[in-house]
Amino acid sequence: MNLKASEIMNAPAITAHQDCTVGDLMKLLDENSITGVPVVDDDGTLVGVVSITDLLALGVNDEAEGELESDFHTSPAMDGLSRSRGFLVPDSDMLDRTVRTIMSQNAITATLDAAVGDLADTMVTHNVHRIIIVKGDKPKGIVSVKDILHALRTPDGKPA
């Protein structure tokens, strides 16, 4: 099976603007049933990533703006736990913070023609559950561990 990222990615990439508020980010994640998104600037250029990990950090950290950094790996189990236990309810003063103040600038990316095996290796190496697929400096899609598993379980390797 010689699948490429472009064949299994979720596209188009759902993104958040760097000036989006934490409150709006929470709505975006909830409405799309996702746990993280690429962060873009006015030109749609990738500038970072933000995830549920960053939101969880807001609930337990009161550090200076711009000093919180995510490792951008989480799981559906953590997502369910956080929602059911109310952990994703930052203090009201945090809801107006911008995404740029909590995002990680260290986005793990790959190109559209990256081999699925290479994506899996990158996920293991960087301990992440998703990779942002880019064309140049623009996010085009996301490949998650789940996408790779779906591709592997179908006879032709294509997502079901």
N, C-alpha and C positions, 0 to 999 in steps of 0.2 A: 504494500500500500504506500503510494507516494503522494499523499495529500499535502496540500499547501494551506497556509493560514487563511488565505482568501476563500477557500472552499468550506471551511468549518466555522469561520468567525461569525459572531453576532454583529450585524451591520444594518444600518449605520450605527456608529458609536454614539451612545447617549453621553453627552458631555455636560459639564457645568462651567459657567464662566467664572473666572477668578474673582470677580466682584459680586458674585451671587452670595446671598446671606446663608448662614448655617440653617436658619429656619426654612428657606427655600430649598436648600440642598436636601434636608430631611424629607420634604414633600416629594422631591424628584426621585429619591431612592425608594420611598414607599410606593409611589404611584407606578413605578416600573419594576417593583419587586427585585431590586438589585442591591448590592452591598458596597459598590464603589464605582467611581466614574473618572475618566480623564478630565483634567481641568485645562481650559483653553483661554487665550486672550482675545482681544477684539478681532484679530485676523483669523481666528480658529487654529492658531498655532498651539501645540501641546506645551504646557508650562509646568505640569505636575499631575498628581493624582490625589484623590481624596476618597476615603472609605469610612466604613463603620468604625474601624479602629480609631480614626481621628475623632469621631463623634464620642466614642467611649472615653477617649482621653479627656475630652472637655468636661465630662462628668466627674473626673477624679483629679484633674490637674488644673491649677489656676496659674499657670506660668505666663510669662510675657508673650504678647502676640508675636507670631512668627517663629517661636521656639519649639512648637510641637511638631513632631515628625512621625509619620506612619510607616510601618513596614508593609502596608497594603496587602496583608494577607489575613483572611478571616474565613469563616465557614458559614454555611446555612444554619448549622446548629448554634453558633455564636449569635447569628442574627436573630434566630427565634428566641433564644434565651434573653437577649438584650431587650427585645420588644416585650416579651411576656413579663419580665421583671421591672420594666420601666427604666432601664439603664439609658435608653436613648432619649432622655429628656434633660438636656443641659439646662443650666440656670438660665432664666429669661434674659439676662444681660448677654449671654453667649449667643443667643439666636440672631442677633444683629451683626455679629462678627462676619467678616468676609471669608470666603473659602480660601483665599490666598494666605490667610493667617494660620490656617490649620493643615493645609495640603502638604504632601511630600513633593519635593522637587525632583526626586529620584525615581522617575517612572521607568519601569521595565518595558521595553518595546521590542517589536520585531517587524519585519517587512511583510508585505502581502504574499511574497513568494517563499517565505520561511517554511521549511519542512516541519510537519507536525512532530516528528521525533525530536527535532531541535527545540521546538517550543516546550516539549515535555522536559528536556534536559535543562532548559533555562529556568523553568518553574522549580525544579528540584534544586538547582544550584543557588537560586535567589530566595528559595522558600516562599514563593508566591503562588496564589491560586488562579491568577489571571494575568494575561499579557496584553498590552495595548498594541494593536496592529496599526502601523502608520504608513503613509505614503509621503515621503519627504518629512516634514515636521507637523503633518496634520493627522489626527486620529481618524481611522477609517472603520475600525471594528475592535472587538474584544474577543480573545479566545480564553476560555476558562478551562479548568481541569474537567469540568462536566462536558464541555464541548469535545474534548479529546476522547473521553470515555464513550460518548455517544458515537463518535466516528469509528471507534474501534469495534463497537459491538454490532454494527450493521454490516451485511455481507459485502457491499461495494465500498465501504469506508465513508460513505456520504452521510451527513447527519440526517436523522429520520424526520 
